């Protein structure tokens, strides 16, 4: 029961309504990745950057776990 409560509270909805599973990428890592991409590409909105990360996930059979953050950043950069 306790693990189910943790699971439900770990899920996150990022504006504007983009769901990112905590199992796909650690949320603190996700935040760090988005921040790095925003610093690297200030001309792109957060929404566009998150969409690029989601495309990386789709291209990787729907998961990000197992990929290094630097690898995800490179692939998202190529998309942007």
FISE-633572 format. One record per atom (N, C-alpha, C): residue number from 1; residue in one letter; atom name; x, y, z. Coordinates in nm, 4 decimals. Layout:
FISE-633572
num residuo atomo xx yy zz
NUM A CA X Y Z .
...
END
This chain:
FISE-633572
num residuo atomo xx yy zz
1 X N 0.0828 -0.1192 0.0000 .
1 X CA 0.0000 0.0000 0.0000 .
1 X C 0.0871 0.1254 0.0000 .
2 X N 0.1916 0.1256 0.0813 .
2 X CA 0.2791 0.2415 0.0894 .
2 X C 0.3463 0.2691 -0.0446 .
3 X N 0.3899 0.1639 -0.1149 .
3 X CA 0.4550 0.1844 -0.2441 .
3 X C 0.3556 0.2361 -0.3474 .
4 X N 0.2290 0.1962 -0.3366 .
4 X CA 0.1277 0.2479 -0.4287 .
4 X C 0.1049 0.3967 -0.4064 .
5 X N 0.1070 0.4388 -0.2809 .
5 X CA 0.0907 0.5804 -0.2523 .
5 X C 0.2074 0.6592 -0.3100 .
6 X N 0.3274 0.6069 -0.2950 .
6 X CA 0.4440 0.6753 -0.3500 .
6 X C 0.4345 0.6833 -0.5018 .
7 X N 0.3894 0.5764 -0.5638 .
7 X CA 0.3766 0.5744 -0.7090 .
7 X C 0.2808 0.6822 -0.7567 .
8 X N 0.1668 0.6928 -0.6915 .
8 X CA 0.0676 0.7895 -0.7375 .
8 X C 0.1110 0.9329 -0.7123 .
9 X N 0.1917 0.9560 -0.6107 .
9 X CA 0.2346 1.0931 -0.5834 .
9 X C 0.3573 1.1323 -0.6632 .
10 X N 0.4256 1.0360 -0.7237 .
10 X CA 0.5453 1.0677 -0.8003 .
10 X C 0.5140 1.1101 -0.9434 .
11 X N 0.3971 1.0755 -0.9924 .
11 X CA 0.3608 1.1125 -1.1283 .
11 X C 0.3564 1.2635 -1.1390 .
12 X N 0.3852 1.3124 -1.2571 .
12 X CA 0.3920 1.4565 -1.2742 .
12 X C 0.3266 1.4970 -1.4050 .
13 X N 0.2553 1.6070 -1.4009 .
13 X CA 0.2023 1.6654 -1.5230 .
13 X C 0.2758 1.7967 -1.5425 .
14 X N 0.3429 1.8067 -1.6538 .
14 X CA 0.4181 1.9275 -1.6839 .
14 X C 0.3357 2.0165 -1.7747 .
15 X N 0.3398 2.1461 -1.7520 .
15 X CA 0.2620 2.2356 -1.8360 .
15 X C 0.3057 2.2236 -1.9813 .
16 X N 0.2225 2.2312 -2.0756 .
16 X CA 0.0774 2.2370 -2.0651 .
16 X C 0.0161 2.0971 -2.0778 .
17 X N 0.0094 2.0253 -1.9674 .
17 X CA -0.0560 1.8951 -1.9640 .
17 X C 0.0243 1.7819 -2.0232 .
18 X N 0.1567 1.7937 -2.0278 .
18 X CA 0.2405 1.6867 -2.0831 .
18 X C 0.2777 1.5934 -1.9703 .
19 X N 0.2382 1.4672 -1.9822 .
19 X CA 0.2654 1.3693 -1.8769 .
19 X C 0.4029 1.3083 -1.8965 .
20 X N 0.4794 1.3044 -1.7906 .
20 X CA 0.6102 1.2401 -1.7921 .
20 X C 0.6115 1.1386 -1.6801 .
21 X N 0.6232 1.0128 -1.7144 .
21 X CA 0.6224 0.9062 -1.6150 .
21 X C 0.7496 0.9109 -1.5322 .
22 X N 0.7376 0.8958 -1.4005 .
22 X CA 0.8584 0.8921 -1.3177 .
22 X C 0.9429 0.7686 -1.3465 .
23 X N 0.8843 0.6688 -1.4127 .
23 X CA 0.9593 0.5494 -1.4484 .
23 X C 1.0404 0.5709 -1.5757 .
24 X N 1.0015 0.6660 -1.6572 .
24 X CA 1.0725 0.6915 -1.7818 .
24 X C 1.2043 0.7645 -1.7553 .
25 X N 1.2049 0.8507 -1.6587 .
25 X CA 1.3240 0.9283 -1.6261 .
25 X C 1.3040 0.9857 -1.4869 .
26 X N 1.4035 0.9729 -1.4012 .
26 X CA 1.3956 1.0297 -1.2672 .
26 X C 1.3569 1.1768 -1.2783 .
27 X N 1.2602 1.2213 -1.1993 .
27 X CA 1.2087 1.3571 -1.2144 .
27 X C 1.3147 1.4637 -1.1903 .
28 X N 1.4052 1.4419 -1.0961 .
28 X CA 1.5104 1.5408 -1.0771 .
28 X C 1.6045 1.5409 -1.1966 .
29 X N 1.6284 1.4254 -1.2544 .
29 X CA 1.7096 1.4175 -1.3762 .
29 X C 1.6378 1.4841 -1.4919 .
30 X N 1.5060 1.4641 -1.4990 .
30 X CA 1.4269 1.5268 -1.6043 .
30 X C 1.4360 1.6782 -1.5931 .
31 X N 1.4202 1.7289 -1.4723 .
31 X CA 1.4282 1.8733 -1.4495 .
31 X C 1.5653 1.9262 -1.4889 .
32 X N 1.6691 1.8541 -1.4502 .
32 X CA 1.8058 1.8935 -1.4824 .
32 X C 1.8277 1.8931 -1.6347 .
33 X N 1.7765 1.7901 -1.6999 .
33 X CA 1.7898 1.7791 -1.8455 .
33 X C 1.7194 1.8945 -1.9155 .
34 X N 1.5966 1.9232 -1.8749 .
34 X CA 1.5213 2.0330 -1.9358 .
34 X C 1.5932 2.1654 -1.9126 .
35 X N 1.6451 2.1851 -1.7921 .
35 X CA 1.7174 2.3091 -1.7614 .
35 X C 1.8409 2.3234 -1.8507 .
36 X N 1.9164 2.2143 -1.8674 .
36 X CA 2.0354 2.2185 -1.9530 .
36 X C 1.9984 2.2505 -2.0969 .
37 X N 1.8898 2.1891 -2.1458 .
37 X CA 1.8472 2.2150 -2.2835 .
37 X C 1.7955 2.3581 -2.2991 .
38 X N 1.7277 2.4109 -2.1961 .
38 X CA 1.6802 2.5495 -2.2023 .
38 X C 1.7969 2.6480 -2.2056 .
39 X N 1.9033 2.6161 -2.1324 .
39 X CA 2.0213 2.7027 -2.1327 .
39 X C 2.0923 2.6960 -2.2675 .
40 X N 2.0950 2.5771 -2.3259 .
40 X CA 2.1623 2.5561 -2.4536 .
40 X C 2.0817 2.6133 -2.5705 .
41 X N 1.9489 2.6077 -2.5592 .
41 X CA 1.8594 2.6522 -2.6658 .
41 X C 1.7552 2.7511 -2.6117 .
42 X N 1.7971 2.8706 -2.5727 .
42 X CA 1.7020 2.9661 -2.5141 .
42 X C 1.5938 3.0105 -2.6127 .
43 X N 1.6181 2.9877 -2.7413 .
43 X CA 1.5192 3.0295 -2.8415 .
43 X C 1.3972 2.9366 -2.8470 .
44 X N 1.4081 2.8184 -2.7850 .
44 X CA 1.2971 2.7233 -2.7844 .
44 X C 1.2213 2.7310 -2.6524 .
45 X N 1.0900 2.7170 -2.6612 .
45 X CA 1.0069 2.7175 -2.5409 .
45 X C 1.0276 2.5869 -2.4635 .
46 X N 0.9897 2.5894 -2.3374 .
46 X CA 0.9976 2.4681 -2.2551 .
46 X C 0.9117 2.3577 -2.3169 .
47 X N 0.7972 2.3955 -2.3680 .
47 X CA 0.7065 2.2989 -2.4299 .
47 X C 0.7738 2.2297 -2.5489 .
48 X N 0.8439 2.3045 -2.6310 .
48 X CA 0.9133 2.2484 -2.7481 .
48 X C 1.0264 2.1552 -2.7029 .
49 X N 1.0971 2.1931 -2.5974 .
49 X CA 1.2067 2.1110 -2.5459 .
49 X C 1.1529 1.9809 -2.4883 .
50 X N 1.0444 1.9891 -2.4109 .
50 X CA 0.9832 1.8681 -2.3552 .
50 X C 0.9349 1.7779 -2.4687 .
51 X N 0.8788 1.8370 -2.5731 .
51 X CA 0.8321 1.7590 -2.6883 .
51 X C 0.9495 1.6857 -2.7551 .
52 X N 1.0653 1.7506 -2.7619 .
52 X CA 1.1832 1.6868 -2.8203 .
52 X C 1.2281 1.5678 -2.7350 .
53 X N 1.2249 1.5835 -2.6031 .
53 X CA 1.2614 1.4730 -2.5131 .
53 X C 1.1612 1.3589 -2.5282 .
54 X N 1.0340 1.3926 -2.5429 .
54 X CA 0.9334 1.2889 -2.5635 .
54 X C 0.9546 1.2157 -2.6954 .
55 X N 0.9994 1.2869 -2.7966 .
55 X CA 1.0288 1.2223 -2.9248 .
55 X C 1.1464 1.1263 -2.9106 .
56 X N 1.2462 1.1656 -2.8317 .
56 X CA 1.3576 1.0755 -2.8030 .
56 X C 1.3043 0.9480 -2.7389 .
57 X N 1.2117 0.9639 -2.6444 .
57 X CA 1.1522 0.8483 -2.5783 .
57 X C 1.0778 0.7608 -2.6793 .
58 X N 0.9973 0.8221 -2.7647 .
58 X CA 0.9231 0.7448 -2.8662 .
58 X C 1.0194 0.6694 -2.9573 .
59 X N 1.1279 0.7344 -2.9954 .
59 X CA 1.2272 0.6719 -3.0837 .
59 X C 1.3047 0.5604 -3.0143 .
60 X N 1.2985 0.5555 -2.8816 .
60 X CA 1.3697 0.4545 -2.8038 .
60 X C 1.2700 0.3535 -2.7446 .
61 X N 1.1729 0.3138 -2.8235 .
61 X CA 1.0733 0.2132 -2.7841 .
61 X C 0.9918 0.2549 -2.6627 .
62 X N 0.9716 0.3841 -2.6456 .
62 X CA 0.8842 0.4339 -2.5404 .
62 X C 0.9462 0.4468 -2.4030 .
63 X N 1.0775 0.4293 -2.3919 .
63 X CA 1.1425 0.4413 -2.2611 .
63 X C 1.2692 0.5258 -2.2703 .
64 X N 1.3022 0.5875 -2.1592 .
64 X CA 1.4270 0.6631 -2.1502 .
64 X C 1.5248 0.5977 -2.0525 .
65 X N 1.4727 0.5124 -1.9646 .
65 X CA 1.5617 0.4496 -1.8678 .
65 X C 1.6639 0.3650 -1.9420 .
66 X N 1.7843 0.3695 -1.8930 .
66 X CA 1.8931 0.2975 -1.9578 .
66 X C 1.9759 0.3876 -2.0467 .
67 X N 1.9207 0.5025 -2.0847 .
67 X CA 1.9972 0.5999 -2.1632 .
67 X C 2.0627 0.6997 -2.0687 .
68 X N 2.1853 0.7344 -2.0968 .
68 X CA 2.2531 0.8371 -2.0178 .
68 X C 2.1880 0.9717 -2.0458 .
69 X N 2.1852 1.0586 -1.9461 .
69 X CA 2.1263 1.1909 -1.9650 .
69 X C 2.1966 1.2641 -2.0791 .
70 X N 2.3272 1.2495 -2.0886 .
70 X CA 2.4014 1.3156 -2.1969 .
70 X C 2.3568 1.2629 -2.3335 .
71 X N 2.3253 1.1358 -2.3411 .
71 X CA 2.2776 1.0758 -2.4650 .
71 X C 2.1395 1.1309 -2.5012 .
72 X N 2.0522 1.1410 -2.4011 .
72 X CA 1.9181 1.1969 -2.4236 .
72 X C 1.9320 1.3427 -2.4684 .
73 X N 2.0233 1.4158 -2.4049 .
73 X CA 2.0459 1.5554 -2.4405 .
73 X C 2.0939 1.5685 -2.5858 .
74 X N 2.1851 1.4822 -2.6270 .
74 X CA 2.2352 1.4847 -2.7652 .
74 X C 2.1234 1.4558 -2.8648 .
75 X N 2.0436 1.3534 -2.8347 .
75 X CA 1.9351 1.3156 -2.9259 .
75 X C 1.8288 1.4248 -2.9318 .
76 X N 1.7957 1.4850 -2.8184 .
76 X CA 1.6988 1.5942 -2.8157 .
76 X C 1.7535 1.7158 -2.8902 .
77 X N 1.8832 1.7410 -2.8767 .
77 X CA 1.9465 1.8524 -2.9475 .
77 X C 1.9355 1.8330 -3.0984 .
78 X N 1.9545 1.7105 -3.1442 .
78 X CA 1.9434 1.6814 -3.2867 .
78 X C 1.8015 1.7074 -3.3366 .
79 X N 1.7036 1.6778 -3.2526 .
79 X CA 1.5637 1.7010 -3.2881 .
79 X C 1.5336 1.8507 -3.2929 .
80 X N 1.5853 1.9230 -3.1935 .
80 X CA 1.5617 2.0678 -3.1885 .
80 X C 1.6319 2.1361 -3.3035 .
END
